[in-house]
Amino acid sequence: MAAQPIPHWPGRMVGPVHVRSTGAGGPEQAVFVHGLAGSATNWTDLMDELKDTVTCHALDLPGAGLSPAADDGDYSVQAHARAVIGLLEQTGPAHLFGNSLGGAVSVLVAAERPDLVRTLTLISPALPDLLPRYGPARIAAATLPRLGEWVAEKMRLVSAEQRINASFAMVWASMDAVHPSRLREAVEELRRRDDLPHAVDAMIGSARGIVAEYFRRGADNLWQQAAKVAAPTLIIHGKHDRLVRPAMAAKAGRTFRQVRLVLLPRAGHVAMMELPRVVAAEARRLIGETRLGNAPLPS
């Protein structure tokens, strides 16, 4: 059996959100933004790999993890971006990481506040796709008025173990790679969230927020925002991603100004959890190039 994984990083409230940090590490800051149904703990292992390169801060988006519900009930991508910007205004300019929904949020942050984003690393970002896979299509159906709430209530009748196993089977390339301790932690966390009065609203609200972005047109479309991003950008896709098509990397390569694309043949939707050492090596390369004043070169 693999060695026991490290404990999750300690956290504290920073304004309206809960933030887990590695403590004083590298000379620069990094901020990490999780995906739908995720939390700051999705970044634990990657933060461990990077803790000597950058000082790491992973937030729980409003209503997720240990963050309280949004005061105004707004869980749109724009509202989540405001929460991330609030943290960045505390940390100062940082290397920004985002996965899935967090990738979409991070694109908006980088486009709106280039002064706060030194580099941008996106792992399977949920950017609009005209050919979404089964998972996003199912999420879209569950966000319909009243249907989403009904589905959420029905899902609570399914055991936490079954729900977590189904979720991990969807986002990991192989369930065999999930450490049993991480699986148990996820089950315990889901049971805790089942007792929170705001958990369903936050989940459905965030899902509706990302689905809305898939249909947004004009200058505010996320691809239009991506074209505005000035920060050197790294985009990582897993070949076995069942939620975001790896083929979307080609469009990203045509859209972002300074970008390197990486396809990981053994990863799914959450490469930072599946292959943290590999993702860390790519991130360190980007950060190192930025320190030297060089733009990332395609590879």
URLIN-V642162 format. One record per backbone hydrogen bond with DSSP energy under -0.5 kcal/mol. NH is the residue of the N-H (numbers start at 1). CO is the residue of the C=O. E is the energy in kcal/mol with one decimal. If there is no record, write none. Layout:
nh->NH co->CO e->E
nh->NH co->CO e->E
This chain:
nh->12 co->19 e->-2.0
nh->14 co->17 e->-3.3
nh->15 co->13 e->-0.5
nh->17 co->14 e->-1.5
nh->18 co->60 e->-0.5
nh->19 co->12 e->-3.1
nh->20 co->58 e->-3.1
nh->21 co->10 e->-1.9
nh->22 co->56 e->-1.8
nh->25 co->26 e->-0.7
nh->26 co->51 e->-0.8
nh->28 co->53 e->-0.6
nh->29 co->93 e->-0.6
nh->30 co->55 e->-2.3
nh->31 co->95 e->-2.3
nh->32 co->57 e->-2.2
nh->33 co->97 e->-2.0
nh->34 co->59 e->-0.6
nh->38 co->35 e->-2.1
nh->42 co->39 e->-2.0
nh->43 co->40 e->-1.9
nh->44 co->41 e->-1.2
nh->47 co->43 e->-2.9
nh->48 co->44 e->-1.7
nh->49 co->45 e->-1.6
nh->50 co->46 e->-1.7
nh->51 co->47 e->-1.2
nh->53 co->50 e->-2.0
nh->54 co->50 e->-2.6
nh->55 co->28 e->-3.3
nh->56 co->54 e->-0.6
nh->57 co->30 e->-1.9
nh->58 co->20 e->-3.1
nh->59 co->32 e->-1.6
nh->59 co->57 e->-0.5
nh->60 co->18 e->-2.8
nh->61 co->59 e->-0.7
nh->63 co->68 e->-2.0
nh->64 co->61 e->-2.8
nh->67 co->64 e->-2.5
nh->73 co->70 e->-1.2
nh->75 co->73 e->-0.7
nh->80 co->76 e->-2.4
nh->81 co->77 e->-2.3
nh->82 co->78 e->-1.9
nh->83 co->79 e->-1.6
nh->84 co->80 e->-2.1
nh->85 co->81 e->-2.7
nh->86 co->82 e->-2.2
nh->87 co->83 e->-1.6
nh->88 co->84 e->-2.6
nh->89 co->85 e->-2.2
nh->90 co->86 e->-0.6
nh->90 co->87 e->-1.2
nh->91 co->87 e->-2.3
nh->92 co->88 e->-2.6
nh->94 co->116 e->-2.4
nh->95 co->29 e->-2.5
nh->96 co->94 e->-0.6
nh->96 co->119 e->-2.8
nh->97 co->31 e->-2.8
nh->98 co->121 e->-2.3
nh->99 co->33 e->-2.0
nh->100 co->123 e->-1.8
nh->102 co->99 e->-2.2
nh->103 co->100 e->-0.8
nh->104 co->100 e->-1.7
nh->105 co->101 e->-2.4
nh->106 co->102 e->-2.2
nh->107 co->103 e->-2.0
nh->108 co->104 e->-1.8
nh->109 co->105 e->-2.2
nh->110 co->106 e->-2.8
nh->111 co->107 e->-2.2
nh->112 co->108 e->-2.4
nh->113 co->109 e->-3.1
nh->116 co->113 e->-2.0
nh->117 co->114 e->-0.7
nh->118 co->94 e->-2.7
nh->118 co->116 e->-0.6
nh->119 co->94 e->-0.6
nh->120 co->232 e->-2.5
nh->121 co->96 e->-3.0
nh->122 co->120 e->-0.5
nh->122 co->234 e->-3.1
nh->123 co->98 e->-2.9
nh->124 co->122 e->-0.6
nh->124 co->236 e->-2.8
nh->126 co->100 e->-2.1
nh->127 co->125 e->-1.8
nh->132 co->129 e->-0.6
nh->133 co->243 e->-0.8
nh->135 co->242 e->-0.7
nh->137 co->133 e->-2.1
nh->138 co->134 e->-2.6
nh->139 co->135 e->-2.3
nh->140 co->136 e->-2.6
nh->141 co->137 e->-2.0
nh->142 co->138 e->-1.9
nh->143 co->139 e->-0.7
nh->143 co->140 e->-0.9
nh->144 co->141 e->-1.3
nh->147 co->145 e->-1.6
nh->148 co->144 e->-2.4
nh->150 co->146 e->-2.1
nh->151 co->147 e->-2.9
nh->152 co->148 e->-2.4
nh->153 co->149 e->-2.2
nh->154 co->150 e->-2.2
nh->155 co->151 e->-2.5
nh->156 co->152 e->-1.2
nh->157 co->154 e->-1.4
nh->158 co->155 e->-1.7
nh->163 co->159 e->-2.2
nh->164 co->160 e->-2.6
nh->165 co->161 e->-2.4
nh->166 co->162 e->-2.2
nh->167 co->163 e->-2.3
nh->168 co->164 e->-3.0
nh->169 co->165 e->-2.2
nh->170 co->166 e->-1.1
nh->171 co->167 e->-1.9
nh->172 co->168 e->-2.7
nh->177 co->174 e->-1.5
nh->178 co->175 e->-1.6
nh->182 co->179 e->-0.5
nh->183 co->179 e->-1.9
nh->184 co->180 e->-2.4
nh->185 co->181 e->-2.4
nh->186 co->182 e->-1.9
nh->187 co->183 e->-2.1
nh->188 co->184 e->-2.5
nh->189 co->185 e->-2.3
nh->190 co->186 e->-2.2
nh->191 co->187 e->-2.2
nh->192 co->188 e->-1.9
nh->193 co->189 e->-2.4
nh->194 co->190 e->-2.1
nh->195 co->191 e->-0.6
nh->195 co->192 e->-1.1
nh->196 co->193 e->-1.8
nh->199 co->196 e->-1.1
nh->202 co->198 e->-2.5
nh->203 co->199 e->-2.3
nh->204 co->200 e->-2.8
nh->205 co->201 e->-2.6
nh->206 co->202 e->-2.2
nh->207 co->203 e->-2.3
nh->208 co->204 e->-2.9
nh->209 co->205 e->-1.8
nh->210 co->206 e->-2.0
nh->211 co->207 e->-2.2
nh->212 co->208 e->-2.3
nh->213 co->209 e->-1.2
nh->214 co->210 e->-1.0
nh->214 co->211 e->-0.6
nh->215 co->211 e->-0.7
nh->215 co->212 e->-0.8
nh->216 co->213 e->-0.7
nh->220 co->217 e->-0.6
nh->221 co->218 e->-1.8
nh->225 co->221 e->-2.2
nh->226 co->222 e->-2.6
nh->227 co->223 e->-1.6
nh->228 co->224 e->-0.5
nh->228 co->225 e->-1.3
nh->229 co->225 e->-0.6
nh->229 co->226 e->-1.2
nh->232 co->118 e->-0.6
nh->233 co->258 e->-2.7
nh->234 co->120 e->-2.9
nh->235 co->260 e->-2.7
nh->236 co->122 e->-3.1
nh->237 co->262 e->-2.6
nh->239 co->264 e->-2.8
nh->240 co->267 e->-2.7
nh->241 co->238 e->-1.8
nh->242 co->170 e->-0.6
nh->248 co->245 e->-2.2
nh->249 co->246 e->-2.2
nh->250 co->247 e->-1.4
nh->251 co->247 e->-0.6
nh->252 co->248 e->-2.1
nh->253 co->249 e->-2.6
nh->254 co->250 e->-1.1
nh->255 co->251 e->-1.0
nh->255 co->252 e->-0.7
nh->256 co->252 e->-2.3
nh->257 co->229 e->-0.7
nh->259 co->257 e->-0.5
nh->260 co->233 e->-2.0
nh->262 co->235 e->-2.7
nh->264 co->237 e->-3.0
nh->264 co->262 e->-0.5
nh->265 co->263 e->-0.6
nh->267 co->264 e->-1.3
nh->269 co->171 e->-2.7
nh->270 co->171 e->-1.0
nh->273 co->270 e->-1.9
nh->274 co->270 e->-2.1
nh->275 co->271 e->-3.1
nh->279 co->275 e->-2.4
nh->280 co->276 e->-2.6
nh->281 co->277 e->-2.0
nh->282 co->278 e->-1.8
nh->283 co->279 e->-2.4
nh->284 co->280 e->-3.0
nh->285 co->281 e->-1.7
nh->286 co->282 e->-1.9
nh->287 co->283 e->-2.8
nh->288 co->284 e->-2.8
nh->289 co->285 e->-2.1
nh->290 co->286 e->-2.0
nh->291 co->287 e->-2.1
nh->292 co->288 e->-1.5
nh->293 co->290 e->-1.0
nh->294 co->289 e->-2.8
